[in-house]
Structure formats: structure tokens, C-alpha cells
Amino acid sequence: MTAQNSATLPPAIAVRNPLLRGTALAALGVVAFSLTFPATAWGLESFGPWSLVALRSVLAAAVAGVFLLARRAAPPAREHWAGLAVVAGGVVIGFPLLTTLALQTSTTSHAAVVVGLLPLTTAALSALRTGSRPPRAFWAAAVAGAAVVLGFTLAQSGGSLSAGDGYLFAALLVCAAGYTEGGRLARVLPGWQVIGWALVLCLPLTAAGSVLGLVYEPVHLTGHGLAGLAWAAAGSTFLGLYVWYRGMAEIGAPRASQLQLAQPLLTLIWSVALLGERLAPAAPAAACAVLVCIAVTQRVKQPQNDLNC
């Protein structure tokens, strides 16, 4: 098609390809994220929790470094480094470490339902960070989703929260903070550079952590363990966030966030197919209830200035 023909296309046709491309990229990110817990469970067959988290970050930083060098990306401006540190602390170190510690005592299906609250947590922190004021219906659905998750975790742990649940709820907070700050930075930096520079920023710490972890934690190499480490590093930590931020830049955060509604159910499927777990009868019902609550928050009409935050 010539440039002249392209210029005369109706607006609906001209916009369609970017929307399809962005939706496909964001959906690929969701699939990558849904495999994170099964990959982590496999990785724990070979490595200790501290070693696994540090090694996955080091390998992901190596992949990110290749991309940054190949694209000749200029270092971020000084005022962006504090935000990148929040992204690094949330999605590069905090969330992987806390969920890895949780998966030592929790099943991936249990963790998937709890972490299904992440979009709501992110929305709440984003409102605090940007000063947006979502309607009351949004917060009603958010509270309902929180109640479902809390009820599920209490039922599964005999009426009291376990240490694994504590790790998971802490993981929600730090990851939501990382997503919120990453979304803000993606307005001024290419989205893939946000995670790329965050990984590079953590490299001195994660490299030292890898050495210490390998020295003090036992290592029993297995095929599952190595495959889990490889996917957690290249797939979940870099590729997933790379395509997620690119897709979000194409279609916008509100539209992209709706795609994450499928993540808990996808993780439940992977936990059965890859790990042979038997789902608690309440897990699918709790996951679906959380998805309904999140769907309501996505359908509530937001003030126009909030949509641009």
C-alpha cells in the first residue's frame, strides 16, 4: 500500500492495526506472567529462594543489557532514577523474592488466587500516587474483591493467615508500587526501557546476592529447576514486562489492565498441567469471584483526567 493510500484511510482503519498490535503484546505479557509461579516452583527444585531470585534477576539484566546496547538506548535523565529504583525494588526484587518465599509453603494455585488482587491493589496505590478520585462503585468492587481473597486465604489456612500468606500480601503491595511508578515513567520513557534500566540498576546487588546465595544455599540441578530459572529470568522478568509495557504504550493502561483479568485462571491451569496440583474446590470459585469484582472496576466510567494518569 502506498503512503498516499495510507494517508486517505478512514480513521477507524488507520487505528485498527496499532490496537491489534498493542492488544497482542499486552496479552503475551499476561501469558508470560501467568507462568511465573509454576516456573518458580520448578526453580525451587534446584535452588534456594535467595539464589533463585538473585540469579533470575542477573540473567534478566544480561538480556536487558543486550537490548539496551543493541538499541543504543541513552541512559535516563537524573530525575527518573528514583522512580526506576521503585520499579526495581517492586518488580525486580521485592515481588519475586516475596512470592518465592511464599511458594515454599503455599501451592501455586493458592498463590494465584491471592495475587489475583494485584490489579485492585495497583489501582488503589495509583489513586494515592496520582491523586485521582475513582467513583464509589469502583471502591465498592475493590473492597468486595479484597473480602473474597481474605476469606479464601483464611479458609485455606484454618482460620488464620500463614507466613506464606503474609509474604503474598506484602508482594501485592511492593509489586503494585512498582507497576504504578513504572506506568508513570512509561509516559516519558519507552516502556521496555523502564524494566531494562531497572534490571541494570539492580545488577550490582543481585550479582552479589547470587554469589552469596550459591555459597550458602544447596544446589541440586535438575531439568525442571534449570527450565524454571530460565523462564523466570527471560520470560517473566524481562520478556513479560517488555511486551507488557510496549502493549500498554500502544493501547493505554485501562485497556491493557483488562487483559490481566485472565491471569489468575491461567495460573490455575498451569499449576494443574505442569505441576500436577489438585485444586482446592474453592480456588476456581474464588478466582472467578475476584475476576468479577475486577471487571466491575474496569467497567466503571472514570473521570477523563484519571484516564490519563
MARTOR-660488 format. One record per residue (C-alpha): residue number from 1; residue in three letters; x, y, z negated. Coordinates in steps of 0.5 Angstrom, whole numbers, plus 500, padded with zeros to 3 digits. Layout:
<recs>
resi:NUM, resn:ALA, x:X, y:Y, z:Z .
...
</recs>
This chain:
<recs>
resi:1, resn:MET, x:500, y:500, z:500 .
resi:2, resn:THR, x:503, y:507, z:502 .
resi:3, resn:ALA, x:504, y:513, z:497 .
resi:4, resn:GLN, x:498, y:516, z:501 .
resi:5, resn:ASN, x:493, y:511, z:500 .
resi:6, resn:SER, x:495, y:510, z:493 .
resi:7, resn:ALA, x:494, y:517, z:491 .
resi:8, resn:THR, x:487, y:517, z:494 .
resi:9, resn:LEU, x:485, y:511, z:490 .
resi:10, resn:PRO, x:479, y:512, z:485 .
resi:11, resn:PRO, x:481, y:514, z:478 .
resi:12, resn:ALA, x:478, y:507, z:476 .
resi:13, resn:ILE, x:482, y:503, z:480 .
resi:14, resn:ALA, x:488, y:507, z:479 .
resi:15, resn:VAL, x:488, y:506, z:472 .
resi:16, resn:ARG, x:486, y:499, z:472 .
resi:17, resn:ASN, x:493, y:496, z:473 .
resi:18, resn:PRO, x:496, y:499, z:467 .
resi:19, resn:LEU, x:490, y:497, z:463 .
resi:20, resn:LEU, x:491, y:490, z:465 .
resi:21, resn:ARG, x:499, y:490, z:464 .
resi:22, resn:GLY, x:498, y:493, z:457 .
resi:23, resn:THR, x:493, y:488, z:455 .
resi:24, resn:ALA, x:497, y:482, z:458 .
resi:25, resn:LEU, x:503, y:485, z:454 .
resi:26, resn:ALA, x:500, y:486, z:447 .
resi:27, resn:ALA, x:496, y:479, z:448 .
resi:28, resn:LEU, x:503, y:476, z:449 .
resi:29, resn:GLY, x:505, y:479, z:443 .
resi:30, resn:VAL, x:500, y:477, z:439 .
resi:31, resn:VAL, x:501, y:470, z:441 .
resi:32, resn:ALA, x:508, y:470, z:439 .
resi:33, resn:PHE, x:506, y:473, z:432 .
resi:34, resn:SER, x:501, y:467, z:431 .
resi:35, resn:LEU, x:507, y:462, z:432 .
resi:36, resn:THR, x:511, y:466, z:426 .
resi:37, resn:PHE, x:509, y:462, z:420 .
resi:38, resn:PRO, x:510, y:455, z:424 .
resi:39, resn:ALA, x:517, y:457, z:426 .
resi:40, resn:THR, x:519, y:459, z:419 .
resi:41, resn:ALA, x:516, y:452, z:416 .
resi:42, resn:TRP, x:521, y:449, z:421 .
resi:43, resn:GLY, x:526, y:453, z:420 .
resi:44, resn:LEU, x:526, y:452, z:412 .
resi:45, resn:GLU, x:527, y:444, z:414 .
resi:46, resn:SER, x:535, y:446, z:416 .
resi:47, resn:PHE, x:536, y:453, z:412 .
resi:48, resn:GLY, x:534, y:456, z:405 .
resi:49, resn:PRO, x:530, y:462, z:405 .
resi:50, resn:TRP, x:535, y:467, z:405 .
resi:51, resn:SER, x:539, y:464, z:410 .
resi:52, resn:LEU, x:534, y:463, z:415 .
resi:53, resn:VAL, x:531, y:471, z:414 .
resi:54, resn:ALA, x:538, y:474, z:415 .
resi:55, resn:LEU, x:540, y:469, z:421 .
resi:56, resn:ARG, x:534, y:471, z:425 .
resi:57, resn:SER, x:535, y:478, z:424 .
resi:58, resn:VAL, x:542, y:477, z:426 .
resi:59, resn:LEU, x:540, y:473, z:432 .
resi:60, resn:ALA, x:535, y:478, z:434 .
resi:61, resn:ALA, x:539, y:484, z:433 .
resi:62, resn:ALA, x:544, y:481, z:438 .
resi:63, resn:VAL, x:538, y:480, z:443 .
resi:64, resn:ALA, x:536, y:487, z:442 .
resi:65, resn:GLY, x:543, y:490, z:443 .
resi:66, resn:VAL, x:544, y:487, z:450 .
resi:67, resn:PHE, x:537, y:490, z:452 .
resi:68, resn:LEU, x:540, y:497, z:449 .
resi:69, resn:LEU, x:546, y:496, z:452 .
resi:70, resn:ALA, x:543, y:494, z:459 .
resi:71, resn:ARG, x:538, y:500, z:459 .
resi:72, resn:ARG, x:544, y:505, z:457 .
resi:73, resn:ALA, x:539, y:507, z:451 .
resi:74, resn:ALA, x:541, y:513, z:448 .
resi:75, resn:PRO, x:541, y:513, z:440 .
resi:76, resn:PRO, x:535, y:516, z:437 .
resi:77, resn:ALA, x:535, y:523, z:434 .
resi:78, resn:ARG, x:537, y:524, z:427 .
resi:79, resn:GLU, x:530, y:526, z:425 .
resi:80, resn:HIS, x:528, y:519, z:427 .
resi:81, resn:TRP, x:533, y:514, z:423 .
resi:82, resn:ALA, x:529, y:515, z:416 .
resi:83, resn:GLY, x:523, y:512, z:420 .
resi:84, resn:LEU, x:527, y:507, z:423 .
resi:85, resn:ALA, x:529, y:505, z:416 .
resi:86, resn:VAL, x:522, y:504, z:414 .
resi:87, resn:VAL, x:521, y:500, z:420 .
resi:88, resn:ALA, x:527, y:496, z:419 .
resi:89, resn:GLY, x:525, y:495, z:411 .
resi:90, resn:GLY, x:518, y:493, z:413 .
resi:91, resn:VAL, x:518, y:488, z:419 .
resi:92, resn:VAL, x:525, y:486, z:420 .
resi:93, resn:ILE, x:527, y:485, z:413 .
resi:94, resn:GLY, x:521, y:485, z:408 .
resi:95, resn:PHE, x:516, y:481, z:411 .
resi:96, resn:PRO, x:520, y:476, z:414 .
resi:97, resn:LEU, x:523, y:475, z:407 .
resi:98, resn:LEU, x:517, y:475, z:403 .
resi:99, resn:THR, x:513, y:470, z:408 .
resi:100, resn:THR, x:519, y:466, z:408 .
resi:101, resn:LEU, x:519, y:465, z:400 .
resi:102, resn:ALA, x:511, y:464, z:400 .
resi:103, resn:LEU, x:512, y:459, z:405 .
resi:104, resn:GLN, x:516, y:455, z:400 .
resi:105, resn:THR, x:510, y:453, z:396 .
resi:106, resn:SER, x:504, y:455, z:401 .
resi:107, resn:THR, x:501, y:452, z:407 .
resi:108, resn:THR, x:502, y:456, z:414 .
resi:109, resn:SER, x:494, y:455, z:414 .
resi:110, resn:HIS, x:493, y:458, z:407 .
resi:111, resn:ALA, x:498, y:464, z:409 .
resi:112, resn:ALA, x:495, y:465, z:416 .
resi:113, resn:VAL, x:488, y:467, z:412 .
resi:114, resn:VAL, x:491, y:472, z:407 .
resi:115, resn:VAL, x:496, y:475, z:412 .
resi:116, resn:GLY, x:489, y:476, z:417 .
resi:117, resn:LEU, x:488, y:482, z:412 .
resi:118, resn:LEU, x:494, y:486, z:416 .
resi:119, resn:PRO, x:490, y:490, z:421 .
resi:120, resn:LEU, x:486, y:493, z:415 .
resi:121, resn:THR, x:492, y:494, z:411 .
resi:122, resn:THR, x:495, y:497, z:416 .
resi:123, resn:ALA, x:489, y:502, z:418 .
resi:124, resn:ALA, x:489, y:504, z:410 .
resi:125, resn:LEU, x:496, y:506, z:410 .
resi:126, resn:SER, x:496, y:509, z:417 .
resi:127, resn:ALA, x:490, y:513, z:414 .
resi:128, resn:LEU, x:494, y:515, z:408 .
resi:129, resn:ARG, x:500, y:517, z:412 .
resi:130, resn:THR, x:497, y:521, z:418 .
resi:131, resn:GLY, x:491, y:524, z:413 .
resi:132, resn:SER, x:486, y:521, z:418 .
resi:133, resn:ARG, x:479, y:520, z:415 .
resi:134, resn:PRO, x:475, y:514, z:418 .
resi:135, resn:PRO, x:468, y:513, z:417 .
resi:136, resn:ARG, x:465, y:510, z:411 .
resi:137, resn:ALA, x:463, y:504, z:415 .
resi:138, resn:PHE, x:470, y:503, z:416 .
resi:139, resn:TRP, x:472, y:502, z:409 .
resi:140, resn:ALA, x:466, y:498, z:407 .
resi:141, resn:ALA, x:468, y:493, z:412 .
resi:142, resn:ALA, x:475, y:493, z:410 .
resi:143, resn:VAL, x:473, y:492, z:402 .
resi:144, resn:ALA, x:469, y:486, z:405 .
resi:145, resn:GLY, x:475, y:483, z:408 .
resi:146, resn:ALA, x:479, y:484, z:402 .
resi:147, resn:ALA, x:474, y:481, z:398 .
resi:148, resn:VAL, x:474, y:475, z:403 .
resi:149, resn:VAL, x:481, y:474, z:402 .
resi:150, resn:LEU, x:482, y:475, z:395 .
resi:151, resn:GLY, x:476, y:470, z:394 .
resi:152, resn:PHE, x:479, y:465, z:398 .
resi:153, resn:THR, x:486, y:465, z:395 .
resi:154, resn:LEU, x:483, y:465, z:388 .
resi:155, resn:ALA, x:479, y:458, z:390 .
resi:156, resn:GLN, x:485, y:455, z:393 .
resi:157, resn:SER, x:490, y:456, z:387 .
resi:158, resn:GLY, x:485, y:454, z:382 .
resi:159, resn:GLY, x:482, y:461, z:380 .
resi:160, resn:SER, x:489, y:465, z:379 .
resi:161, resn:LEU, x:494, y:467, z:384 .
resi:162, resn:SER, x:500, y:463, z:385 .
resi:163, resn:ALA, x:507, y:466, z:386 .
resi:164, resn:GLY, x:506, y:465, z:394 .
resi:165, resn:ASP, x:500, y:469, z:394 .
resi:166, resn:GLY, x:504, y:475, z:391 .
resi:167, resn:TYR, x:509, y:474, z:396 .
resi:168, resn:LEU, x:504, y:474, z:401 .
resi:169, resn:PHE, x:500, y:480, z:399 .
resi:170, resn:ALA, x:507, y:484, z:398 .
resi:171, resn:ALA, x:508, y:482, z:405 .
resi:172, resn:LEU, x:502, y:485, z:407 .
resi:173, resn:LEU, x:504, y:492, z:404 .
resi:174, resn:VAL, x:511, y:492, z:407 .
resi:175, resn:CYS, x:509, y:490, z:414 .
resi:176, resn:ALA, x:503, y:495, z:414 .
resi:177, resn:ALA, x:508, y:500, z:412 .
resi:178, resn:GLY, x:513, y:498, z:418 .
resi:179, resn:TYR, x:507, y:498, z:423 .
resi:180, resn:THR, x:505, y:505, z:421 .
resi:181, resn:GLU, x:511, y:508, z:422 .
resi:182, resn:GLY, x:513, y:504, z:428 .
resi:183, resn:GLY, x:507, y:507, z:431 .
resi:184, resn:ARG, x:508, y:514, z:429 .
resi:185, resn:LEU, x:515, y:513, z:432 .
resi:186, resn:ALA, x:513, y:510, z:439 .
resi:187, resn:ARG, x:510, y:516, z:440 .
resi:188, resn:VAL, x:517, y:520, z:441 .
resi:189, resn:LEU, x:521, y:513, z:443 .
resi:190, resn:PRO, x:520, y:508, z:448 .
resi:191, resn:GLY, x:516, y:502, z:443 .
resi:192, resn:TRP, x:521, y:497, z:445 .
resi:193, resn:GLN, x:527, y:502, z:442 .
resi:194, resn:VAL, x:523, y:502, z:436 .
resi:195, resn:ILE, x:524, y:495, z:434 .
resi:196, resn:GLY, x:531, y:495, z:438 .
resi:197, resn:TRP, x:534, y:500, z:434 .
resi:198, resn:ALA, x:531, y:498, z:427 .
resi:199, resn:LEU, x:534, y:491, z:428 .
resi:200, resn:VAL, x:541, y:494, z:430 .
resi:201, resn:LEU, x:540, y:499, z:423 .
resi:202, resn:CYS, x:540, y:492, z:419 .
resi:203, resn:LEU, x:545, y:489, z:422 .
resi:204, resn:PRO, x:551, y:490, z:417 .
resi:205, resn:LEU, x:546, y:488, z:411 .
resi:206, resn:THR, x:543, y:482, z:415 .
resi:207, resn:ALA, x:550, y:480, z:417 .
resi:208, resn:ALA, x:553, y:480, z:410 .
resi:209, resn:GLY, x:547, y:476, z:408 .
resi:210, resn:SER, x:548, y:471, z:413 .
resi:211, resn:VAL, x:555, y:469, z:410 .
resi:212, resn:LEU, x:552, y:469, z:403 .
resi:213, resn:GLY, x:546, y:465, z:405 .
resi:214, resn:LEU, x:550, y:460, z:408 .
resi:215, resn:VAL, x:555, y:459, z:403 .
resi:216, resn:TYR, x:550, y:459, z:397 .
resi:217, resn:GLU, x:544, y:455, z:400 .
resi:218, resn:PRO, x:545, y:448, z:403 .
resi:219, resn:VAL, x:544, y:447, z:411 .
resi:220, resn:HIS, x:541, y:441, z:414 .
resi:221, resn:LEU, x:541, y:442, z:421 .
resi:222, resn:THR, x:535, y:439, z:425 .
resi:223, resn:GLY, x:532, y:440, z:432 .
resi:224, resn:HIS, x:526, y:443, z:428 .
resi:225, resn:GLY, x:530, y:447, z:424 .
resi:226, resn:LEU, x:534, y:450, z:430 .
resi:227, resn:ALA, x:528, y:451, z:434 .
resi:228, resn:GLY, x:524, y:454, z:428 .
resi:229, resn:LEU, x:530, y:459, z:427 .
resi:230, resn:ALA, x:531, y:461, z:435 .
resi:231, resn:TRP, x:523, y:462, z:436 .
resi:232, resn:ALA, x:523, y:466, z:429 .
resi:233, resn:ALA, x:529, y:470, z:432 .
resi:234, resn:ALA, x:528, y:471, z:439 .
resi:235, resn:GLY, x:520, y:470, z:440 .
resi:236, resn:SER, x:517, y:473, z:433 .
resi:237, resn:THR, x:522, y:478, z:431 .
resi:238, resn:PHE, x:524, y:481, z:438 .
resi:239, resn:LEU, x:520, y:479, z:444 .
resi:240, resn:GLY, x:514, y:479, z:440 .
resi:241, resn:LEU, x:515, y:486, z:438 .
resi:242, resn:TYR, x:518, y:488, z:444 .
resi:243, resn:VAL, x:512, y:487, z:448 .
resi:244, resn:TRP, x:507, y:489, z:443 .
resi:245, resn:TYR, x:510, y:496, z:443 .
resi:246, resn:ARG, x:510, y:496, z:450 .
resi:247, resn:GLY, x:503, y:494, z:451 .
resi:248, resn:MET, x:501, y:499, z:445 .
resi:249, resn:ALA, x:504, y:504, z:449 .
resi:250, resn:GLU, x:500, y:502, z:455 .
resi:251, resn:ILE, x:493, y:501, z:452 .
resi:252, resn:GLY, x:493, y:505, z:446 .
resi:253, resn:ALA, x:494, y:503, z:438 .
resi:254, resn:PRO, x:486, y:502, z:438 .
resi:255, resn:ARG, x:485, y:497, z:444 .
resi:256, resn:ALA, x:491, y:493, z:442 .
resi:257, resn:SER, x:489, y:492, z:435 .
resi:258, resn:GLN, x:483, y:489, z:437 .
resi:259, resn:LEU, x:487, y:483, z:440 .
resi:260, resn:GLN, x:490, y:482, z:433 .
resi:261, resn:LEU, x:484, y:479, z:431 .
resi:262, resn:ALA, x:485, y:472, z:434 .
resi:263, resn:GLN, x:492, y:472, z:431 .
resi:264, resn:PRO, x:490, y:468, z:424 .
resi:265, resn:LEU, x:485, y:463, z:428 .
resi:266, resn:LEU, x:491, y:462, z:433 .
resi:267, resn:THR, x:496, y:460, z:427 .
resi:268, resn:LEU, x:491, y:455, z:424 .
resi:269, resn:ILE, x:491, y:452, z:431 .
resi:270, resn:TRP, x:499, y:452, z:431 .
resi:271, resn:SER, x:499, y:449, z:424 .
resi:272, resn:VAL, x:495, y:443, z:426 .
resi:273, resn:ALA, x:498, y:442, z:432 .
resi:274, resn:LEU, x:505, y:443, z:430 .
resi:275, resn:LEU, x:506, y:441, z:423 .
resi:276, resn:GLY, x:500, y:436, z:422 .
resi:277, resn:GLU, x:497, y:440, z:417 .
resi:278, resn:ARG, x:490, y:439, z:414 .
resi:279, resn:LEU, x:486, y:445, z:414 .
resi:280, resn:ALA, x:482, y:446, z:407 .
resi:281, resn:PRO, x:475, y:446, z:409 .
resi:282, resn:ALA, x:474, y:454, z:407 .
resi:283, resn:ALA, x:480, y:456, z:411 .
resi:284, resn:PRO, x:477, y:457, z:418 .
resi:285, resn:ALA, x:470, y:460, z:415 .
resi:286, resn:ALA, x:475, y:465, z:411 .
resi:287, resn:ALA, x:479, y:467, z:417 .
resi:288, resn:CYS, x:472, y:468, z:421 .
resi:289, resn:ALA, x:469, y:472, z:416 .
resi:290, resn:VAL, x:476, y:476, z:416 .
resi:291, resn:LEU, x:475, y:477, z:423 .
resi:292, resn:VAL, x:468, y:479, z:423 .
resi:293, resn:CYS, x:470, y:485, z:418 .
resi:294, resn:ILE, x:476, y:487, z:422 .
resi:295, resn:ALA, x:472, y:487, z:428 .
resi:296, resn:VAL, x:467, y:492, z:425 .
resi:297, resn:THR, x:472, y:496, z:423 .
resi:298, resn:GLN, x:474, y:497, z:430 .
resi:299, resn:ARG, x:467, y:498, z:433 .
resi:300, resn:VAL, x:466, y:504, z:428 .
resi:301, resn:LYS, x:467, y:510, z:432 .
resi:302, resn:GLN, x:473, y:514, z:430 .
resi:303, resn:PRO, x:474, y:522, z:430 .
resi:304, resn:GLN, x:477, y:524, z:436 .
resi:305, resn:ASN, x:483, y:527, z:432 .
resi:306, resn:ASP, x:484, y:520, z:429 .
resi:307, resn:LEU, x:484, y:516, z:435 .
resi:308, resn:ASN, x:491, y:520, z:437 .
resi:309, resn:CYS, x:494, y:519, z:430 .
</recs>
